[in-house]
Amino acid sequence: MRPVFVTMLLPLLIVACRGGSSAPADTLVVSEAASLSTPFRAILDTFARRTGAVVQVENGASLELARRITDLHRVPDVIALADEEVFPERLVPAHVRWYARFARNRMVIAWTDRSRHAEDMDSTRWREILLSGDVIVGRPDPRVAPAGYRALLMYELAEQYYGEPELAARLAARTPPGNVRGSATELAALLAAGEMDYIVEYESVARAQGFRFLSLPAAIDLGDPGRGAEYARAVVRVGRSDSASGVGTDSISERRGAPILYGVGVPNAARHPEMGRRFIALVLSEEGRRMLRAAKVDALAVPEIVGDSTSRAP
Amino acid sequence: MTRRRTHVMATVLTIGASCLLLALLLWPMVALQWRAGLTGVRLLASDAELRSALALTASTATIVTLVTVLLGTPLAWLLARNRIPAPALVNAALELPLLVPHPVVGIALLLAFGRASAAGQALASIGVALTGSRWGIAAAMLVVSAPLYVSAAREAISRVDPRQEMVARTLGDSMSRAVWRVTLPQARRGLLAAGIVMWARAVSEFGAIVILTYNPRVASVLSYDRFTTNGLDGALPVAAVLVLLALVPLALLRGLRAPSSADADANA
């Protein structure tokens, strides 16, 4: 009897695993930037309720999500990124033919009531407080998270705007490596836990987490789509260790200032592309934009499709 | 005839199942070495960040293991000799960190010893910060791996006959001296093996560490970081090096488990 039992067990195991890996036709797999996880929740719930689809969500930093498609061939039905520039840089056209710009965001300084000098923080003293030696300032890793290099770009723009030489370098130096984190949401968790006094963060994340935050001038917050040329005057160089070559040298990528725009698309190899298109149609609809705004995301009044418009956009 | 057929079938299934499991365990490691092993070894010479991460990982794991040996061996003896109140409760408490997902361990440590907690404020007053520091790495390694040491050390000590401790006491030794002179020398191979298992587990930790300390980067965090920044081709050589280095504690364990000449003589 025992060998028979074992013989039956193995095929059962294989069938069970096959059932788990091949998602049924009414499944929607969404890869979303960590800063979109809360704003997308209501839209995903609405979509699941209306279509009966099973929704599976993967969160991560935008560059990491792109890597999952290009390197690991883990292809979702929808990919939504905090940095629309990642689409042309890494995904279009080999992995995604088109994407939609659907929301904008701004960089802010966020803090909590527990932060040192919390009551003194305002638009005139923020630089002085961040530069003072007795506060802990965190920012995301510029090599991994768009919010990371945007924090440095915001510092550069602040230096130009306020006419304070070396301001960007001094602000950047106030964050030692130990206070640099992999994503904007990870940083927000540490601010909430009281591990940091101030963080450079997306406004949507600061609002969603209920942090106190300082809105910065439009000339430096990277939030105005009409100021693209102005933002482009700021450039930061982001280092990364180039182990792929096997020589362990550091390579530098250059990041230029641009308005913060979120992008969403359906990968070419998506298993359920129709589901993906239907979800994006909901995100771009008036109803979707209302839900995004309720979740503190500044949805664009007129979303814009970028890429091969002859393929099936929503 | 039927019995013989059943026997043959059972043998085939046993060998087949064993080979299948071994293939599942080994093939990913072999494939990794095949693809990137050589590049990984070359990388050891050229990549200062990798060497620094490996040194940080190995040294922190070693310190944490030594601290656990000091703190955990007395506890293991108490458990082995049933000299602790509510041993079942203590054993369960020791096993809990092994059952909890490791990012949860990191979050729990953050709440218990983070800057906002009373303990964290006391630590901060003496210059110890749990996040973004080596202290965070050490705390995470300790919580996820110390239970393995205590558990294995308890087994090693319980294999030493307690009557030998009694004999030493009748000859005038105090209990602690009896344990030091009689029990620990006999349990040393088991204790050493427990320490190696704990060290290896500490070295491979990722989930709890990354919650507390992203920088400075230990080897496991570096391998994940290389994937996110440099892609699969960037991560593979680092991953291959980590697998190769895992062979070191494995070889040490094999050496310890091989019967020594003294053991052979004793058995004879």
Interface residues (C-beta under 8 A of the other chain):
Chain A: R2 P3 V6 T7 L10 A61 L63 E64 R67 T70 D71 L72 R114 D141 R143 V144 P176 P177 G178 N179 V180 R181 G182 E186 L190 A193 G194 E195 R240 S241 D242 S243 A244 G246 V247 G248
Chain B: T6 M9 A10 L13 A17 T39 R42 L43 S46 D47 A48 E49 L50 L110 L111 G114 R115 A116 A129 T131 G132 S133 V210 T213 Y214 N215 P216 D225 R226 F227 T228 T229 N230 G231 L232 D233 G234 A235 P237 V238
